[in-house]
Every structure is written in structure tokens, then in C-alpha cells.
């Protein structure tokens, strides 16, 4: 008998709990679903980046990350991929 393989957990989105095959797809998802400007549709890399963009470019404040679970919508938390 051989050793059992450890089950590797898949990358998942902190904002909505969705799982992905690899981190590259997770980052694409985050940019498209959670860090996309609702005014000009620019895709950013983080929640704070989206907040700064909206403030500087559109003079508008955002108070939560779009399309996120209610207890995970804080725009000040900086999450990129699984980090």
C-alpha cells in the first residue's frame, strides 16, 4: 500500500466563498466581480484600490466591496488572490 495523497484545497474567494481551479482564475474573478468600477467598468486588483479609484476619478466614495457576502464587504481589507 502506498501513501495517501493529501487533499490540496482549491483557491477560494474570500468575498463570496467560490472555489477555483487555480489562483490565476481566482484573481480574474475578483477583478471582474468584486473590484470592477460600477461607473467606468475599470477592473482593479484590490478593494482599497477600487475605493481610491472611485474617490480620485469619480469623486465618489464606496463603503463596501460589490457582490460580497454581508460580513465580508469591508472595502479597507486588502486581499489579492489567496493572500
Secondary structure, 3 states (H helix, E strand, C coil): CCCCCCCCCCEECCCCCCEECCHHHHHHHHHHHHCECCCCCCECCCHHHHHHHHHHHHCCCCCCCCCCCHHHCCCCCCCCCCC
